[in-house]
Amino acid sequence: MNLSGALSCGIVLCVFSGVVSPSAHAQDAVKPAAAPPMDAPELERFVVREGFEVSVAVERLDHCRFMEFGPGGVLYVSRPPEGEIIECKDADGDGVFEFMQPLVEGHDSVQAMQQVDEWLWYATSREVWKTRATGEGSRDVVRVIEGLPGGSGHWWRSLLVTDDAIYTSVGDSGNITDEDNDRQKVWRYSLTGSDKALWCAGIRNTEKLRLRPGTNEIWGCDHGSDWFGLKYGESNEKGQPITDFNPPDELNKYEQGKFYGHPFITGNRVPRLEFKDREDIVDLAAKTIPPQWCFGAHWAVNSFTFVDPSVNAKAKHPLPAEYEGDMFVACRGSWNRSEPAGYQVARVMFDKDKKLGGKPIGLQTIVSTLFTNAAGEHEVQARPVDCVQAPDGSILFSSDSPIGRVYRIRWKGTGSK
């Protein structure tokens, strides 16, 4: 079901300085009169790790990007170009979300979301909002923060809401821009949107922030910069043997007052050649916090979800216990490489040792979405954007290209029973 036009009848928002009120109640959820047989030939071209199976959870949702689960197993999916959040429901519990309707509309863009108690928090490029149901099909919608930088370049705004604070950031306006403004930084606010304070700096494009389960640690995946080899003389004739492998995408633990290098330093304290003449380049390297884990160059590691032990313990389809506390990451795939790479959902394994643990120790590809045909040509079957753990224990991942879909990864076990 293609919802590009089918969702035009939903909620229209009227914006005021503090509260947004729907001008009409949400319409009945959209459902096809006769659901056609699901056509997802790309599933046969995915390479799936033994023990897992992949199916379609949302058959068609153009430009789907970030996801969050709400009360009752409702799935929220953001569509940034449309400036809306779609509410999806799996009425019969078969793992496929058949019912969809707009929950939020009328913004210039929407991406990050987080459900906290009764409120669904979400971010546009320049604002932070929250919304909750009030009964009889109506909702409260509150603008918490406005006037933030964004709207261009790496405009995707991250969002994390804790018991006492809001954390948010927006990325570089270009590639390696040395900009003296509020971009490239994580900022902390009170839950009312006041008391703005710098949390950390030196990030390029971190699209999601989350706490590691059982801790107060803030984690995020940051995109590495492009064209690393140009200053070394790479060209169309010579190829790009340097850029193909540098710099890495980063998995960072964002701590208060720390600096993470961008735009001057990448990866494990490697200076960009463009900034080699800065008198303070060595000092900048010395204060840069290296990544907790380095992904492949240009993988475009967009987002992630932690496997929450409390969810897994109650799940109908739990992951093996050794996955608890680990991370599933969505890698949208490279453009700045001569050979494509990334295009996968991967597991980042964390050391569980009570005294020495808490750090990433390895990576496994769970699903590869890059298919190589008989002629040796690469064909992209999906570009994973976000991961979220469902209440039943499975992992959902969204793909906004070449087809907008949401897929489900379930553990089925290995060997004979």
N, C-alpha and C positions, 0 to 999 in steps of 0.2 A: 504494500500500500504506500503510494507516494503522497506524502503530506504537504508537498510544496504549496498546493492550492487548497487542499482540503481543510486547512486549519484557519481559514480566513474568518470564521464565524465566532471566534473565541472572545477573550476578554480584551477590551480596549481600556487603556489606562489614562486617567487624567492626572497630570503631574502638578503638585503644589510644592511649597517649600519644605514641608516636613512629611506629610502623609499623602499617599496615592490611593485613590478609591476607584474600583472598577465602575465603569459607566454602565455595565451590564453584567448579569451573572453568567458564569460559565455555561455553555451549552452542553447538551448530552455528549458523552464521549463518542468520538468518531470510530465507526466500525464498518468495514466493507459489507455490503448487502450479502455478497457471497464470496467468502475469502478464497482467492485463487490458490492453486497449489504453489507452495513456496519454491521459488527458483533461485538457488544459491550455488551455482556450479563452482564458485571459487573455493567452497569447503573442501572439495576433492583435491585442490591444489595446495592447500595449506599443508605444511609439514608439522605434525603434532607429536610432542614427546610421548613416549610410551606411558600408559597409565591415565592419559587424559583424552577427552573427547571435546569437540567443538561443535556447537550448533548455533542457529540464529535465534536471538532473543527479541529483537525488533527488526522486522523484515525490511522496512524502508523508512528512513527518516533523513532527508537531505540535510547536509551540513551539521550533522550531530557531532557534538564535541565532548563536553564534560558531563559527568553523571553524579547523582547522589540519590541515596534511598531515603524515603520519608516514612511516616507512620503507615502501618499496614502493608508494607512491602511495595508501596508506590515508588516507581522509578521516575526521577526527574532528569531530563536531558536538555542541555542548553544548545541553542542554535545561534551562534554569534552573528552571522550576517543578517538574520531575521530579527535579532534583538529580543528573543523570546526563550522561555523555558516551557518544555512540553511535559505534561504529566502522563505517564504510561502505567497501565494496569494489566496484570495477568489474572483475569477473572477466574479461570478454571484451573490455575496452578500447574499448567503443563510446561512452564518455562518459557512461553512465548507471550509477549505483551501485545494483546490484540486491541486494546482500547487506548486511544490517545486523544488528548485535548490540550489547548493552551492553558497554562497556569499564569504566566507573566508575559506581557507583550508591551510594545511601545517604546523600547529602549533603542539606542544606537547600536549597542552590542551587549551581549551577556555571555559570560563564560563560567567563572568559578562559582561554586555553590558549596554550602555546608549546612546540614540539618543539625540544629542545636535545640533540644527540648521541643517546644511547639513551633519554633521559628525556623523557616528556611532562609538562610542568609545567602546573598548572591552579590556579585560584583560586575559592574560595567567597567569600561576602560577608565572612567574618571570618577566613579561613584561606588559606594557600598550601600546596599539595601537589605531589608529583611521583610518577610511576609508570613502571615499565618491565617488559617481559616478561622472565621468567626461564626460559622453556622449559616444555614439557609443559602449556601452557595456563594456567600460574600467573603471578602478577605480584607484584612488590614495590610497595607503596604507602606513601609516607612523608609524614607531616605535617611541614612545614618551619617554618611560622610559624602561631601560633594567637593567639586573644585580640585580634584586630583589631576596630576599630569597624566598624559596618555593620548589615545586617539590616533597615533601615528607610529611608524616603525614597529617595534615589538610592543604592541599595545595590550597584550593579554595580561590582565591583572590577576594576581594570586590573592587568595583569601584564606585566613585561618582565624577561627573564633574559639577562644578558650573560656575558662570560667570567669576570667577577669579582664580579657583584652581582645583586641582585634589586631591582626597582623596582615599587612598587605604590601604589595610591591608591583612595579611595572618595569618592563625591560628597556633596553637600549633603544634610542630613537634611530639608530643605524646599525652598523656592524661593530666597530670598536671606537665609539664616540666618547671623547673625553669631555663630559658635560657636567657643569657645576649646577646641578638642580636636584630635584627630588627623585629622579629616575635612578635605576641601577642600585636601589637600596630597599631594604625591608624596614617599614615604619610600624610602630606600635601605637595604638590608640586605646582609650578606655572604651567600654562597651557602649557609651553614649556618643562616641566619635570625637571626644575631646582629648586633651592631654597628649597631643602628638609628640612622639619621641623617636629618635633614630634607634633602630635595633642593630642593623649591620649593613655593610656596604660592599660594593665590588662584585655584583651579580649581573649577568647579561640578560637572561630571559628565563626566569623561573616561573612556571605557570601554575604550580600547585604547592601549597605548604600543608604539612600535617604533622601531628605529634606521633612519635613512635609509641605504640601501645605500652601502657604501664609506666611511662616516663613523661617528663616535661620537655623533651628534646624536640626541636623543630627541624624537620628535614625537607629537602627539596632537590629536584633535578634541574641543573642549569645547562642550557645549550652552549656549546663552544662556539667561538667566532669562525668566520669564513676567510678563505683566501690567505691562509697562513703562509704559503710559500711564495707569494707574489714578490716580496722584497728580496727573496733569494734568487729571483730570475726565472721563475716558472712562466711558461707561456704555452700557447696552443701547440706550438711546434714541439716543445720539450715535454709536454704533458705536465702533470702535477703530482709527482712522487712524494712531495712534502705535504701538500695540502690534503692528499688522500688519507693521510694517517695522523694529521695534527690540526687543531688540538682536540683532546677528548671532550666529550660531554661529561658533566660532573654530577656526582651525588654528594651533596653537602649537608652537614649539620650546622644550621645557622645559629650562632651564639651571639649574645649581646656584646656590642662593641667591637666585633671582629671584622676583618677585611678579607674578601675572597678573590681579589686580584684584578677583576675586570675594570677597565679594558687593557690594562698594562701587562698583566701576568696571567698566563693560562696554565691549566693542568697542574703538574707538580713543580710550581715555581719556575716556569719557562717564560721569559720576557717576550712580548711581541717585538719583532725587529723594528716596527714603526716607532717604538718608544725607546730605542736603545740609547739615544742621546740625552735622555732626561738625566739630570744630575742625581736624582733620587731613585733611579731604577733599582739599585741594589737594596735600598731601604724598603721600597715597595715590595720587592720579592721577599725580604726578611719578615715582613708583617703579614704576608698573604697566608691564609689557612689553606693547606692543600686539600684536595677532595678526599672524602672518606672512601670513594670508589671512582674509578675512571671507566666510563663506557667507551665504545668505539667512536672515532671521529665522525662527526656529522650524522650520527644516528638519529638526531632530533628526539631525544628522550623527553617526551612531553609531560608525562604524568605518571602516577603510581597509586597504589593502595597497599597498605600494610594488611597482612593476614591477622585479624584480631582474634586472640585466643577466646575471648568471651563470646564472639559470634560463632566461631568454629565449634565450640563446645555444645551449642544448641542447634547446630545445623542439620538439615536433612541430608545434605550432600557435603559433609565436611572434607577438608583437605587433610592429608596425613599430619599427625601431630608435629612432625619435625618442620612443617611449613609455618607453624605459628610464630609470629613475630617477624617473618620474612616479608619481602616486598615484591609485588608484581608491578613491573614497569611497562608502559606503552611507548614503543619506539616508532615514530611516524616514518622514519627512513630518510636517507640522504638525498640531497640535490647537489651539494658541492663536492662530489667525488666522481672520478672517471669510471669507477665500478660501483654500482649501488650497494649499499649496506644498511643495516638496521632492519626496518620492516619486520618487527617481531613484538611479541609479548614475552618478557623474560622474568625470571625469578632471581632476585638478589638475596643471597643467603646471609643471615646474620649469625655471628657466634653467640651461642646460648649459654656459654659458661658464666656462672654467677659472679665470678671474680674477674675474669679476663674478657668477658663477652661485651656485646653491644656494638660491635663493628661489623661491616660487611666482610665476608670472607670468600665469596665466589658468586658466579653467575651461570645460570642455565637458561637456554632458550626453551620456552614452553611451546610457543606457536610461531613458526616462521611464515610470513605472508608474501615472500618473494619467490616466485615460481620460475624455474629455468626450463624452457621448452626444448623440443628435440633439436632445434637449430642452435641451441646454446644462448638464446636470447632471454633476457630477464623480463618478466612480466609481473608487475605489482598487482596483487590480488586484494590487498587492503592496506590502509595506512593507519595503524592503531594510534589513537589520540589519548584516551583516558582509560583507567581501570578502576573498578569499584567492587568490593566484596558484597555479594547479595546475602540476604538473611538466610538463604538455604545453604550458604557456604561456598557456592560457586563464585567464579570471578567473571565479571562482565567487562568487555572492552568495546569501545566505540571506534568506528572508522568513518571518516568523512570523505574518503576518496578510495577508489573510483566510484563506489556506491556508498551512500550513507546507510550504514547498518549498525546494529549492536549485536555482538556475539557473546555467547556464554561458554566458558571453559569449566568443565566438570571433571572431577577425579572419578575414574571408574575402577582403578586398581590394576595391578599387574599379576601375571601368572594365573594358573588354574586355581579354582576354588573347590 
